[in-house]
Amino acid sequence: MVQLTEQAAQELKKIRDNVQEQHPGSVPRLFQSGEGEFTVTMGLPVEGDRELYYADEKVLVVAPETSRILADVTLDYKDTPQGHKFVVIKGRMETL
């Protein structure tokens, strides 16, 4: 099951809040975009999605097939040489 770090959860909440005015009900969605590549985009929750919460608010949905692929990973938000971005870390870190 995907876990979130505090930094990732806060950034996902900011993204969600910025989009909610124009697209009510939309939340960040994590999906597999290629072999070993994953993308966060905005979309409406779909039945069967795994929902992740921060401060009692839904901040991310993950499709069932992506959730199975990403079992036991942590989604973090880091400053990298390419700029700030979400990164998938294998294994569990200290999470929410």
C-alpha positions as CSV (number, residue, x, y, z in Angstrom):
1,M,0.0,0.0,0.0
2,V,1.3,3.5,-0.9
3,Q,2.3,5.7,2.1
4,L,2.8,9.5,2.1
5,T,5.4,11.5,3.8
6,E,4.4,14.7,5.5
7,Q,6.0,16.8,2.7
8,A,4.2,14.8,0.0
9,A,0.8,15.1,1.8
10,Q,1.2,18.8,2.2
11,E,2.1,19.4,-1.4
12,L,-0.8,17.1,-2.6
13,K,-3.2,19.1,-0.5
14,K,-1.9,22.4,-1.9
15,I,-2.4,21.1,-5.5
16,R,-5.9,19.8,-4.7
17,D,-6.9,23.1,-3.1
18,N,-5.7,25.1,-6.0
19,V,-7.7,23.1,-8.5
20,Q,-10.9,22.5,-6.5
21,E,-12.3,26.0,-7.4
22,Q,-12.3,25.3,-11.1
23,H,-12.8,21.5,-10.9
24,P,-14.9,20.6,-7.8
25,G,-14.3,17.0,-6.6
26,S,-11.0,16.6,-8.5
27,V,-8.1,15.2,-6.5
28,P,-4.5,14.3,-7.3
29,R,-4.4,10.8,-8.9
30,L,-1.3,8.6,-9.0
31,F,-1.0,6.3,-12.0
32,Q,1.6,4.3,-13.9
33,S,2.6,6.3,-17.0
34,G,5.2,4.0,-18.4
35,E,7.5,1.1,-17.4
36,G,8.6,2.1,-13.9
37,E,7.3,5.6,-14.3
38,F,4.5,7.2,-12.4
39,T,2.6,10.5,-12.7
40,V,0.4,12.6,-10.5
41,T,-2.4,14.2,-12.4
42,M,-5.8,15.6,-11.4
43,G,-9.0,13.6,-11.8
44,L,-12.2,12.5,-10.2
45,P,-12.1,9.5,-7.9
46,V,-13.3,6.2,-9.5
47,E,-15.0,3.3,-7.7
48,G,-12.3,0.9,-6.4
49,D,-9.6,3.7,-6.0
50,R,-7.5,3.6,-2.9
51,E,-7.9,6.9,-1.1
52,L,-5.2,8.5,1.0
53,Y,-6.0,11.2,3.6
54,Y,-4.1,14.0,5.3
55,A,-5.7,15.9,8.1
56,D,-9.0,14.1,7.5
57,E,-9.0,15.3,3.8
58,K,-8.6,13.2,0.7
59,V,-5.4,14.3,-0.9
60,L,-4.6,11.4,-3.3
61,V,-6.3,8.5,-5.1
62,V,-4.6,5.5,-6.5
63,A,-6.1,3.1,-9.0
64,P,-6.3,-0.5,-7.8
65,E,-3.8,-1.8,-10.4
66,T,-1.3,1.0,-9.6
67,S,-1.7,0.3,-5.9
68,R,-0.8,-3.3,-6.4
69,I,2.3,-2.4,-8.4
70,L,3.3,0.1,-5.7
71,A,2.8,-2.1,-2.7
72,D,5.1,-1.1,0.2
73,V,6.4,2.2,-1.3
74,T,6.4,5.7,0.1
75,L,5.6,8.8,-2.0
76,D,7.8,11.8,-1.0
77,Y,8.2,15.3,-2.3
78,K,11.8,16.4,-2.5
79,D,14.1,19.1,-3.9
80,T,16.2,17.3,-6.6
81,P,18.7,18.6,-9.1
82,Q,15.8,18.8,-11.5
83,G,13.7,20.9,-9.1
84,H,10.9,19.9,-6.7
85,K,9.1,16.7,-7.6
86,F,7.4,13.7,-6.2
87,V,9.6,10.6,-5.8
88,V,8.6,7.0,-5.1
89,I,10.8,5.3,-2.5
90,K,10.8,1.6,-2.1
91,G,10.0,0.4,1.4
92,R,8.4,2.3,4.2
93,M,9.7,5.6,5.6
94,E,8.4,7.5,8.6
95,T,5.0,8.5,7.2
96,L,1.7,10.0,8.4
